[in-house]
Amino acid sequence: MPQTRLFFQAHGPQATQAFQHLERALEEDGVPISMWEVDEDADLHEVSVYVLDGDTQPLRERMETLLGDLPFPVEIGEEEVPDIDWVTHSLEGLHAVRAGGFFIHGSHDSDKVKPGDLAIQIDAGLAFGTGHHGTTSGCLEMISRVLKSERPRNALDLGTGSAVLAIAIAKLRRIPVLATDIDPIAVRVARENVAINEVSAWVETATAPGFHNPIFRHRRPFGLIVANILARPLMKLAPDMARHLKPGGSIILSGILDKQRDQVVAAYAGQGFRHITTLHREGWVTIHMKR
């Protein structure tokens, strides 16, 4: 049976406030709810609530009541979600890729791994990072370059998603890697991928927004920090990055559009970082800086 989603759009803090309000109210009912950014420049987000039984009216009325408590108006839309096995559907067009000396493949392409490959198995699923996007491939290439000349004793993958970058670091250098994400579902997926790729002895996963978790106090300073997020949050995180990076350490930043590069570099230069190099991939950039 096709699902139906009820959705609305709002800007930045308002979307977050509405999402958190609905999440708390609907938590016990087990109603799926998500939020994603539809326009970074406009800071516009979309919040979706999914109806599984086909009858949307009771939930719509409840949402209208809950959202009516907020100090801003929202307009709820409704659309049918096709009943598709999205993982299988995604895998049909998802081919193995090589990036930075790594061979990223799904379970359906395991037979293509060659002797000597630094192979990482990542299936399309609920977390970002399969190696196909320009930001991920750029990070993998930059990780390979940096770790050829540097020997960090530990690393952090901030906003880990599928954990592909944390896994790459662990496979290449066998050093402790902390992989964190704000989304607990992504962390669960990351932990599964870490186990599948047999690097659980090196990679630890944790749910944490930014640097707000006691685990950072115990694991810092990091010799390498990789963060494939978005330009705006990366700029806000610059002071925390400086506090958590070992002197002489490297940061690799991505999730940044070409036009946003100079702003990001300036934000980190203000914290004592110096630019080393920038990779360009499909309209996105990956930046290597040191402090």
Contacts in CASP RR format, 6 or more apart in sequence:
PFRMAT RR
TARGET T0000
AUTHOR 0000-0000-0000
METHOD contacts of the structure
MODEL  1
MPQTRLFFQAHGPQATQAFQHLERALEEDGVPISMWEVDEDADLHEVSVY
VLDGDTQPLRERMETLLGDLPFPVEIGEEEVPDIDWVTHSLEGLHAVRAG
GFFIHGSHDSDKVKPGDLAIQIDAGLAFGTGHHGTTSGCLEMISRVLKSE
RPRNALDLGTGSAVLAIAIAKLRRIPVLATDIDPIAVRVARENVAINEVS
AWVETATAPGFHNPIFRHRRPFGLIVANILARPLMKLAPDMARHLKPGGS
IILSGILDKQRDQVVAAYAGQGFRHITTLHREGWVTIHMKR
1 54 0 8 1.000
1 83 0 8 1.000
2 80 0 8 1.000
2 81 0 8 1.000
2 82 0 8 1.000
2 83 0 8 1.000
3 50 0 8 1.000
3 51 0 8 1.000
3 52 0 8 1.000
3 54 0 8 1.000
3 80 0 8 1.000
3 81 0 8 1.000
3 83 0 8 1.000
4 50 0 8 1.000
4 51 0 8 1.000
4 54 0 8 1.000
4 56 0 8 1.000
4 78 0 8 1.000
4 79 0 8 1.000
4 80 0 8 1.000
4 81 0 8 1.000
5 48 0 8 1.000
5 49 0 8 1.000
5 50 0 8 1.000
5 51 0 8 1.000
5 78 0 8 1.000
5 79 0 8 1.000
5 81 0 8 1.000
6 48 0 8 1.000
6 49 0 8 1.000
6 50 0 8 1.000
6 51 0 8 1.000
6 56 0 8 1.000
6 59 0 8 1.000
6 60 0 8 1.000
6 63 0 8 1.000
6 76 0 8 1.000
6 77 0 8 1.000
6 78 0 8 1.000
7 46 0 8 1.000
7 47 0 8 1.000
7 48 0 8 1.000
7 49 0 8 1.000
7 76 0 8 1.000
7 77 0 8 1.000
7 78 0 8 1.000
7 79 0 8 1.000
8 18 0 8 1.000
8 46 0 8 1.000
8 47 0 8 1.000
8 67 0 8 1.000
8 74 0 8 1.000
8 75 0 8 1.000
8 76 0 8 1.000
8 77 0 8 1.000
9 15 0 8 1.000
9 38 0 8 1.000
9 44 0 8 1.000
9 45 0 8 1.000
9 46 0 8 1.000
9 47 0 8 1.000
9 74 0 8 1.000
10 18 0 8 1.000
10 44 0 8 1.000
10 45 0 8 1.000
10 47 0 8 1.000
10 72 0 8 1.000
10 74 0 8 1.000
11 42 0 8 1.000
11 43 0 8 1.000
11 44 0 8 1.000
11 45 0 8 1.000
12 43 0 8 1.000
12 44 0 8 1.000
12 45 0 8 1.000
14 70 0 8 1.000
14 72 0 8 1.000
15 35 0 8 1.000
15 44 0 8 1.000
15 45 0 8 1.000
15 46 0 8 1.000
15 47 0 8 1.000
16 35 0 8 1.000
16 45 0 8 1.000
17 70 0 8 1.000
18 47 0 8 1.000
18 67 0 8 1.000
18 70 0 8 1.000
18 74 0 8 1.000
19 33 0 8 1.000
19 35 0 8 1.000
19 45 0 8 1.000
19 47 0 8 1.000
21 66 0 8 1.000
21 67 0 8 1.000
21 69 0 8 1.000
21 70 0 8 1.000
22 33 0 8 1.000
22 47 0 8 1.000
22 49 0 8 1.000
22 63 0 8 1.000
22 66 0 8 1.000
22 67 0 8 1.000
23 33 0 8 1.000
25 62 0 8 1.000
25 66 0 8 1.000
26 33 0 8 1.000
26 49 0 8 1.000
31 49 0 8 1.000
31 50 0 8 1.000
31 59 0 8 1.000
32 49 0 8 1.000
32 50 0 8 1.000
32 52 0 8 1.000
33 47 0 8 1.000
33 48 0 8 1.000
33 49 0 8 1.000
33 50 0 8 1.000
34 47 0 8 1.000
34 48 0 8 1.000
34 50 0 8 1.000
35 45 0 8 1.000
35 46 0 8 1.000
35 47 0 8 1.000
35 48 0 8 1.000
36 45 0 8 1.000
36 46 0 8 1.000
37 43 0 8 1.000
37 44 0 8 1.000
37 45 0 8 1.000
37 230 0 8 1.000
38 44 0 8 1.000
38 45 0 8 1.000
38 46 0 8 1.000
40 230 0 8 1.000
40 231 0 8 1.000
40 232 0 8 1.000
43 232 0 8 1.000
49 59 0 8 1.000
49 63 0 8 1.000
50 81 0 8 1.000
51 59 0 8 1.000
56 78 0 8 1.000
60 76 0 8 1.000
60 78 0 8 1.000
63 76 0 8 1.000
64 76 0 8 1.000
67 74 0 8 1.000
67 76 0 8 1.000
86 124 0 8 1.000
86 125 0 8 1.000
87 123 0 8 1.000
87 124 0 8 1.000
87 125 0 8 1.000
90 124 0 8 1.000
90 125 0 8 1.000
91 106 0 8 1.000
91 108 0 8 1.000
91 123 0 8 1.000
91 124 0 8 1.000
94 106 0 8 1.000
94 124 0 8 1.000
94 130 0 8 1.000
94 132 0 8 1.000
95 109 0 8 1.000
96 103 0 8 1.000
96 104 0 8 1.000
96 105 0 8 1.000
96 106 0 8 1.000
96 109 0 8 1.000
96 112 0 8 1.000
97 103 0 8 1.000
97 104 0 8 1.000
97 105 0 8 1.000
97 131 0 8 1.000
97 132 0 8 1.000
97 137 0 8 1.000
98 104 0 8 1.000
99 131 0 8 1.000
99 136 0 8 1.000
99 137 0 8 1.000
99 138 0 8 1.000
99 140 0 8 1.000
99 141 0 8 1.000
100 137 0 8 1.000
100 140 0 8 1.000
100 141 0 8 1.000
100 143 0 8 1.000
100 144 0 8 1.000
100 145 0 8 1.000
101 118 0 8 1.000
101 140 0 8 1.000
101 144 0 8 1.000
102 118 0 8 1.000
102 119 0 8 1.000
102 120 0 8 1.000
102 140 0 8 1.000
102 144 0 8 1.000
102 168 0 8 1.000
102 171 0 8 1.000
103 112 0 8 1.000
103 113 0 8 1.000
103 114 0 8 1.000
103 117 0 8 1.000
103 118 0 8 1.000
103 119 0 8 1.000
103 120 0 8 1.000
104 119 0 8 1.000
104 120 0 8 1.000
104 122 0 8 1.000
104 130 0 8 1.000
104 131 0 8 1.000
104 132 0 8 1.000
104 140 0 8 1.000
104 164 0 8 1.000
105 112 0 8 1.000
105 113 0 8 1.000
105 119 0 8 1.000
105 120 0 8 1.000
105 121 0 8 1.000
105 122 0 8 1.000
106 121 0 8 1.000
106 122 0 8 1.000
106 123 0 8 1.000
106 124 0 8 1.000
106 130 0 8 1.000
107 121 0 8 1.000
107 123 0 8 1.000
110 121 0 8 1.000
113 119 0 8 1.000
118 168 0 8 1.000
118 171 0 8 1.000
118 172 0 8 1.000
120 164 0 8 1.000
120 167 0 8 1.000
120 168 0 8 1.000
120 171 0 8 1.000
120 197 0 8 1.000
121 193 0 8 1.000
121 196 0 8 1.000
121 197 0 8 1.000
122 129 0 8 1.000
122 130 0 8 1.000
122 131 0 8 1.000
122 162 0 8 1.000
122 164 0 8 1.000
122 167 0 8 1.000
122 193 0 8 1.000
123 130 0 8 1.000
124 130 0 8 1.000
125 162 0 8 1.000
125 189 0 8 1.000
126 185 0 8 1.000
126 186 0 8 1.000
126 189 0 8 1.000
127 161 0 8 1.000
127 162 0 8 1.000
127 163 0 8 1.000
127 181 0 8 1.000
127 183 0 8 1.000
127 185 0 8 1.000
127 186 0 8 1.000
127 189 0 8 1.000
127 190 0 8 1.000
128 136 0 8 1.000
128 161 0 8 1.000
128 162 0 8 1.000
128 186 0 8 1.000
129 136 0 8 1.000
129 161 0 8 1.000
129 162 0 8 1.000
129 164 0 8 1.000
130 136 0 8 1.000
130 162 0 8 1.000
130 164 0 8 1.000
131 137 0 8 1.000
131 140 0 8 1.000
131 164 0 8 1.000
133 282 0 8 1.000
133 284 0 8 1.000
134 281 0 8 1.000
134 282 0 8 1.000
134 283 0 8 1.000
134 284 0 8 1.000
135 228 0 8 1.000
135 254 0 8 1.000
135 255 0 8 1.000
135 256 0 8 1.000
135 281 0 8 1.000
135 284 0 8 1.000
135 286 0 8 1.000
136 164 0 8 1.000
136 165 0 8 1.000
136 228 0 8 1.000
136 254 0 8 1.000
137 281 0 8 1.000
138 254 0 8 1.000
138 279 0 8 1.000
138 281 0 8 1.000
138 284 0 8 1.000
138 286 0 8 1.000
139 165 0 8 1.000
139 226 0 8 1.000
139 228 0 8 1.000
139 252 0 8 1.000
139 254 0 8 1.000
139 286 0 8 1.000
140 164 0 8 1.000
140 165 0 8 1.000
140 168 0 8 1.000
141 279 0 8 1.000
141 286 0 8 1.000
142 252 0 8 1.000
142 254 0 8 1.000
142 277 0 8 1.000
142 279 0 8 1.000
142 286 0 8 1.000
142 288 0 8 1.000
143 165 0 8 1.000
143 168 0 8 1.000
143 169 0 8 1.000
143 172 0 8 1.000
143 226 0 8 1.000
143 252 0 8 1.000
144 168 0 8 1.000
144 172 0 8 1.000
145 277 0 8 1.000
145 288 0 8 1.000
146 224 0 8 1.000
146 250 0 8 1.000
146 252 0 8 1.000
146 288 0 8 1.000
147 169 0 8 1.000
147 172 0 8 1.000
147 173 0 8 1.000
147 224 0 8 1.000
150 224 0 8 1.000
150 249 0 8 1.000
150 250 0 8 1.000
151 173 0 8 1.000
152 173 0 8 1.000
152 175 0 8 1.000
152 222 0 8 1.000
152 223 0 8 1.000
152 224 0 8 1.000
152 246 0 8 1.000
152 249 0 8 1.000
152 250 0 8 1.000
153 175 0 8 1.000
153 176 0 8 1.000
153 223 0 8 1.000
154 175 0 8 1.000
154 176 0 8 1.000
154 177 0 8 1.000
154 178 0 8 1.000
154 219 0 8 1.000
154 222 0 8 1.000
154 223 0 8 1.000
154 224 0 8 1.000
155 166 0 8 1.000
155 169 0 8 1.000
155 173 0 8 1.000
155 175 0 8 1.000
155 176 0 8 1.000
155 177 0 8 1.000
155 178 0 8 1.000
155 222 0 8 1.000
155 223 0 8 1.000
155 224 0 8 1.000
155 225 0 8 1.000
155 226 0 8 1.000
156 177 0 8 1.000
156 178 0 8 1.000
156 179 0 8 1.000
156 180 0 8 1.000
156 219 0 8 1.000
156 222 0 8 1.000
156 224 0 8 1.000
156 225 0 8 1.000
156 226 0 8 1.000
156 244 0 8 1.000
157 163 0 8 1.000
157 165 0 8 1.000
157 166 0 8 1.000
157 169 0 8 1.000
157 177 0 8 1.000
157 178 0 8 1.000
157 179 0 8 1.000
157 180 0 8 1.000
157 226 0 8 1.000
157 227 0 8 1.000
158 180 0 8 1.000
158 210 0 8 1.000
158 211 0 8 1.000
158 225 0 8 1.000
158 226 0 8 1.000
158 227 0 8 1.000
158 229 0 8 1.000
158 237 0 8 1.000
159 179 0 8 1.000
159 180 0 8 1.000
159 181 0 8 1.000
159 182 0 8 1.000
159 186 0 8 1.000
159 227 0 8 1.000
159 228 0 8 1.000
159 229 0 8 1.000
160 166 0 8 1.000
160 179 0 8 1.000
160 180 0 8 1.000
160 181 0 8 1.000
160 186 0 8 1.000
160 187 0 8 1.000
160 190 0 8 1.000
160 205 0 8 1.000
161 181 0 8 1.000
161 183 0 8 1.000
161 186 0 8 1.000
161 189 0 8 1.000
161 190 0 8 1.000
162 186 0 8 1.000
162 189 0 8 1.000
162 190 0 8 1.000
162 193 0 8 1.000
163 179 0 8 1.000
163 189 0 8 1.000
163 190 0 8 1.000
163 191 0 8 1.000
163 193 0 8 1.000
163 194 0 8 1.000
163 203 0 8 1.000
163 205 0 8 1.000
164 193 0 8 1.000
165 226 0 8 1.000
165 228 0 8 1.000
166 177 0 8 1.000
166 178 0 8 1.000
166 179 0 8 1.000
166 190 0 8 1.000
166 194 0 8 1.000
166 199 0 8 1.000
166 203 0 8 1.000
166 205 0 8 1.000
166 226 0 8 1.000
167 193 0 8 1.000
167 194 0 8 1.000
167 197 0 8 1.000
167 199 0 8 1.000
167 203 0 8 1.000
169 175 0 8 1.000
169 177 0 8 1.000
169 224 0 8 1.000
169 226 0 8 1.000
170 177 0 8 1.000
170 199 0 8 1.000
170 202 0 8 1.000
170 203 0 8 1.000
171 197 0 8 1.000
171 199 0 8 1.000
174 202 0 8 1.000
175 202 0 8 1.000
176 202 0 8 1.000
176 203 0 8 1.000
176 204 0 8 1.000
176 219 0 8 1.000
177 202 0 8 1.000
177 203 0 8 1.000
177 204 0 8 1.000
178 203 0 8 1.000
178 204 0 8 1.000
178 206 0 8 1.000
178 215 0 8 1.000
178 216 0 8 1.000
178 219 0 8 1.000
178 222 0 8 1.000
179 187 0 8 1.000
179 190 0 8 1.000
179 194 0 8 1.000
179 203 0 8 1.000
179 204 0 8 1.000
179 205 0 8 1.000
179 206 0 8 1.000
180 187 0 8 1.000
180 205 0 8 1.000
180 206 0 8 1.000
180 207 0 8 1.000
180 208 0 8 1.000
180 210 0 8 1.000
180 213 0 8 1.000
180 215 0 8 1.000
181 187 0 8 1.000
181 190 0 8 1.000
181 205 0 8 1.000
181 207 0 8 1.000
181 208 0 8 1.000
182 207 0 8 1.000
182 208 0 8 1.000
182 209 0 8 1.000
182 210 0 8 1.000
183 207 0 8 1.000
184 207 0 8 1.000
187 205 0 8 1.000
187 206 0 8 1.000
187 207 0 8 1.000
190 205 0 8 1.000
191 205 0 8 1.000
194 200 0 8 1.000
194 203 0 8 1.000
194 205 0 8 1.000
204 215 0 8 1.000
206 213 0 8 1.000
206 215 0 8 1.000
207 213 0 8 1.000
208 215 0 8 1.000
208 216 0 8 1.000
210 237 0 8 1.000
210 240 0 8 1.000
211 237 0 8 1.000
211 240 0 8 1.000
211 243 0 8 1.000
211 244 0 8 1.000
216 244 0 8 1.000
220 243 0 8 1.000
220 244 0 8 1.000
221 244 0 8 1.000
221 245 0 8 1.000
221 246 0 8 1.000
221 247 0 8 1.000
222 244 0 8 1.000
222 245 0 8 1.000
222 246 0 8 1.000
222 249 0 8 1.000
223 245 0 8 1.000
223 246 0 8 1.000
223 248 0 8 1.000
223 249 0 8 1.000
223 250 0 8 1.000
224 249 0 8 1.000
224 250 0 8 1.000
224 251 0 8 1.000
224 252 0 8 1.000
225 241 0 8 1.000
225 244 0 8 1.000
225 245 0 8 1.000
225 250 0 8 1.000
225 251 0 8 1.000
225 252 0 8 1.000
226 251 0 8 1.000
226 252 0 8 1.000
227 234 0 8 1.000
227 237 0 8 1.000
227 241 0 8 1.000
227 251 0 8 1.000
227 252 0 8 1.000
227 253 0 8 1.000
227 254 0 8 1.000
228 253 0 8 1.000
228 254 0 8 1.000
228 255 0 8 1.000
229 237 0 8 1.000
229 255 0 8 1.000
230 255 0 8 1.000
230 256 0 8 1.000
231 255 0 8 1.000
231 256 0 8 1.000
231 257 0 8 1.000
231 260 0 8 1.000
231 263 0 8 1.000
231 264 0 8 1.000
234 253 0 8 1.000
234 255 0 8 1.000
234 256 0 8 1.000
234 264 0 8 1.000
234 267 0 8 1.000
235 263 0 8 1.000
235 264 0 8 1.000
235 267 0 8 1.000
238 267 0 8 1.000
238 268 0 8 1.000
238 270 0 8 1.000
238 271 0 8 1.000
238 273 0 8 1.000
239 271 0 8 1.000
241 251 0 8 1.000
241 268 0 8 1.000
241 271 0 8 1.000
241 273 0 8 1.000
242 271 0 8 1.000
242 272 0 8 1.000
242 273 0 8 1.000
242 291 0 8 1.000
245 251 0 8 1.000
245 291 0 8 1.000
247 291 0 8 1.000
248 290 0 8 1.000
248 291 0 8 1.000
249 290 0 8 1.000
249 291 0 8 1.000
250 276 0 8 1.000
250 288 0 8 1.000
250 289 0 8 1.000
250 290 0 8 1.000
251 268 0 8 1.000
251 273 0 8 1.000
251 288 0 8 1.000
251 289 0 8 1.000
251 290 0 8 1.000
251 291 0 8 1.000
252 286 0 8 1.000
252 287 0 8 1.000
252 288 0 8 1.000
253 264 0 8 1.000
253 268 0 8 1.000
253 286 0 8 1.000
253 287 0 8 1.000
253 289 0 8 1.000
254 284 0 8 1.000
254 285 0 8 1.000
254 286 0 8 1.000
254 287 0 8 1.000
255 284 0 8 1.000
255 285 0 8 1.000
255 286 0 8 1.000
256 264 0 8 1.000
256 284 0 8 1.000
256 285 0 8 1.000
256 286 0 8 1.000
256 287 0 8 1.000
257 283 0 8 1.000
257 284 0 8 1.000
257 285 0 8 1.000
258 280 0 8 1.000
258 283 0 8 1.000
258 284 0 8 1.000
258 285 0 8 1.000
260 285 0 8 1.000
261 278 0 8 1.000
261 285 0 8 1.000
261 287 0 8 1.000
264 287 0 8 1.000
265 275 0 8 1.000
265 287 0 8 1.000
265 289 0 8 1.000
268 275 0 8 1.000
268 289 0 8 1.000
269 275 0 8 1.000
271 291 0 8 1.000
272 291 0 8 1.000
273 289 0 8 1.000
273 290 0 8 1.000
273 291 0 8 1.000
274 289 0 8 1.000
274 290 0 8 1.000
274 291 0 8 1.000
275 287 0 8 1.000
275 288 0 8 1.000
275 289 0 8 1.000
276 288 0 8 1.000
276 289 0 8 1.000
276 290 0 8 1.000
277 287 0 8 1.000
277 288 0 8 1.000
278 285 0 8 1.000
278 286 0 8 1.000
278 287 0 8 1.000
278 288 0 8 1.000
279 285 0 8 1.000
279 286 0 8 1.000
279 287 0 8 1.000
END
